[in-house]
Amino acid sequence: DKVGAVTYEGDSLLGWRLKANLTDQWWDYTTFSTNEQHFRHRTTIGLKSPDTLRIICLGDSIVFGYRVPVSFPRSPKNYSRSEFPYAWLLEDKLKQRYPGKKIEAIVMAVPGYTSHQGLAWLKRDIDWLEPDILTVSYGWNDTDTRELPDKATLTTDRLKVAARWLIAHSQAAIYVTRWVQSIRSNKQTNQPRLIQPRVLREDYVDNMLAIAKLGREHGAKIIIIGQQYRDAMSHPAQARLISDYRKALAAASQAANIDFLLIPELTEDSGNTDEKLFGEIVHPNADGH
């Protein structure tokens, strides 16, 4: 990034992922660490033992804990040691309530991810993770706009994934790809650009239901968490779009008999009373978590 921190690396299936084995990494007012498996988790994640309750918290930058704890570039290691993303808080509180019980709550989240990437990631890793409970939260990135949707730019077709892997591991392929893209860009300079959400609402709902179905097929209890957003005044159009997606997801979850958790204090419907629970308009702060 702008200050020289290398936080991410390429992933041929998902586009990008967190680098492994980061220690007190500073990135965009967040200081965090990762394990050897690229997760923001305090230890290495082993195969689940029969006496362990494992909760997987699947999601985007909110679930990841963006700016939790908050830190600043001049002193990135000067941050609160008592501020954690909600998955860690969940694990700690459950261990307090059930002493002696083996409980793991794992942050399976990367900033910028959509439900499209979440579904692909879960398909790849659910067999070894074996969650007993799966919480799922996506939304803002799905509504973010691009010229092409994720299903076109990050297709999960095996041949396309293999091609991305080859490009990433070949300097010659990288230069050829850049050359082709520059030609296309020049040809399209005078063409009107269509801007659309990274994941259309219908695809978003389908992705979330597919994630729930996959979790259920592996024996997990599913909880879908409605997208958080601070207020409807700062960016009204974005707030309406997020509300649209959330309502469609809530209705589909109810129809599929999936638990849907809505936190009113963390939505635009609460007006500005929830401002103290957010770092900015999208991400809850430590109190929000």
N, C-alpha and C positions, 0 to 999 in steps of 0.2 A: 504494500500500500504506500501512501505518500510518505510515511516515515520509515519505510524500509522493512516493515514487519511482513514476514511470509506466513500467512495464516491458512491459506487454502492451497489445494493442489487439484489437478484434473482427475476426473472420474469418468471413464468411458460410458458408463450407464447413466449416471446421474448428473453429469456436467462438471460438478466440482464437489469437494468434500473438505472437511477440516483436516489439516495435517496431523499426523500422529505425534505423540510424545512431546507436546508443547508444555512448557512450564512457565506459569505466570506470563502468558503471552498477552501483550496489549494490542487490542484492535478496536478502533472506533469507540473509545471511552468504556471499554470492557476489558477486564483482566481475567483470564481463565486458563485452565490447563486441559490437556486431552490425554487419554491413555493410548496404548499401542494399537488399539483398534479404531482410532479416529473418533472416539466418543468423548463428550464432555462428562467423564465419569471419574470418580475418585480412585478407582482401582481397575485392574484388568478384569474383564468380564469373562468368567469361565463358563463351561457347560453347566446348566442348572441342575442342582442336586434335588432329589425328590422331596426333601424337607424344606425347600426354599420357596417363598412366595415372591415371584418376580413380576414387577410392574414395568411395562415399557411405555414411556411418554413420547409419542411420535408427533413431530411437528416442525415448525419453522423457527424463526428468530425469537418469537415470544416464548415458546417452550424451551428453546436453547438458553434463554435468560440473557437476552441482549441488554447490556448496561446494568446487569445485576451480578456482581456489585459494580457500581459506577466508579470509574477511575479516569485519571487525566494524564496526558502525554508527558508532562514534566516530572511526574512521580507515579509511574504506572503500578508500582508495588505498594503504594500508599492507598489502600482501600479497606473497606469494612470486612472483617473476617466473619461477620455474622449475617451477611446478606447472601441468600442463595436462591437459585431458581426453584420453582415449586416442586419439581420432582425430588430434589434433595430434602426439602422441607417435609414432603410427604413421607419419605423414607424415615427421617428422624422421628417424626411424630408417631408413626406406626410402631417403630421400635420401642418408643417410650410407653405406648399403650399396651404392647404385647412383648414384654421383656422375655428374652430367651428364644423368640421366634426369629428365624432367618428371613429377612425381608430385604429386597433390592428394588429400588426405583431408579430406572435408567433413562437418562436424557438421550433419546434417539432423535436429535433435531439438529438442523443446520440452517443458519441464516440464509434467506432467499429462496428456500424450497417451497414448492407448490404441492398440492395433493397429487399431481401427476408424478413428481419425483418420490413423494412419500410412498405411494403404492408400489412403484418399482423397487424401492429400497426394501420395503417390508417383504415383498416376494422373494428377494434375494437372500434375506437374512433371518426370516422368521423361524426356519427349521432349527437353527442352532440357538437362537435366543429363547425360544419356548416360553412366551409370556403367559402368565396366569391372568393378568389384567392388562388391557391395552387401552390407553387414553389417546385420543387423536384430536389434533387442533391445527387446522390450516385455514387460510382465507385471504389475508391481505395480499400476499404475493400472487394468488390466483387472480385477483381482480386487477393487479397491476398490468399496465398495457405494453404491448410490443407490436411489431409488424407481423410476427408469426406466433402462433400459440405454441406452448411447450410440446404438444403431441406432434408438432411438425419439426421443431428444432431439436428436441430430445426424444426422438422416437425410440422405443424399446425393442424394435426389430433386431434380431440377433446379428444380421449382416451389417446393419447400420452401426450397432454398438461395436462390432469388430472393426469396422472402418474407422470409427473415432479412435479406437485404441491404436491402430496402425499409424494414424496421423499424429497422435500424441507422442509416439515413440520413433518417429522418423523425421529428421530435419528436412529432408527433401520433400516429403509429403506436406509438411507444414508450409513451406515456401510455395508449393504448387497450389495448395488450398487458398493461401492469401492472394495469389495471382488471380485465380478464378473468381474469388470474391470481389476483388477490385474491378474486374471486367463487368461482373454483374452489377456492381454498385454504379459504375459509369453509365451503363445502359439504362438504369432505373432512375437516374438523376432527375429526369423531367416527368417521371410517372407519379401520379398521386399515390400517397402512402396510406394504406389501410391500417389503422391502429385498433387493436382489439385486446381483450383481456388475455393474459397468459393461459388461463383455463376458463373456457366458457362455463356459464352457470350450470347447464345441464351436465357437462363433463365433470365439473366439480362435485356435484351431487353423486354422480355415478362412481367417481374415484373414491369418495368417502364411504359409500355403501360397499364398494369392492374391498376396501381396506377392512371394514367391519366383517364382511363375509369371510375373508381370508383369516382374520383373527379367530372367528368362531369355529372355522374348520379345524383350527389348531388348538381348540379347547379353551380359548381366552374369553374372559368377560370383557365386553366392549363399552367404553364410555366416550361418546363424541362430545367435545367441548365447543360451544359456540364461539365464533371469532370475537375477539375483544377490539374495541375502538372507543376513543375517548369522548368525542362530541360530534354533533351534527352541524355545528356552526362553522368550524374552521375550514372544512372541505366538504360542503354539502353533497356534491355529486358523488364523491368517494364514499361518504357515509351512507347514502342511499343504496349504492351498489353493494356495499358490504351487508347492509340490512337485508337486501334482496336475496343475496346468497345464503345468509344465515337462516332466513325464514324458509327458503326452499329446502335447506338441509334439515331443519327442525321437522318439517312436515314429512319429509322422506324417512327420517329416522323413526318418527312415531309410527308410520305405516309399516316399517320393517321391524318394529318392536325392539329398537335399539335405544339404550339410555342416552338422553341428550341433556347435557348440563349447560344451562344458561346462567351466567353470573351478571345480574342486572347492573351492579355497581361498576362493572367493567365494559359497559356498552354505551353507545351514544344516546340511548333512551334515558339515561340518568342525568342528562344535561351536563352542566359543568361541575356538578357536585363531586364527580370522581376525579377531578384534576389532580388532587394530591396522590392518587394511586397510579399515575402515569409519569414516565420520564418525558415523553412527547406524545403525539397523537395516537401512535400505533402501539407502543410497547409499555406494558405495565412496569412500574419500578419495583423495588424490593418490597414495598408495602403492598403493591398490587399482587405480587406473587404470594 
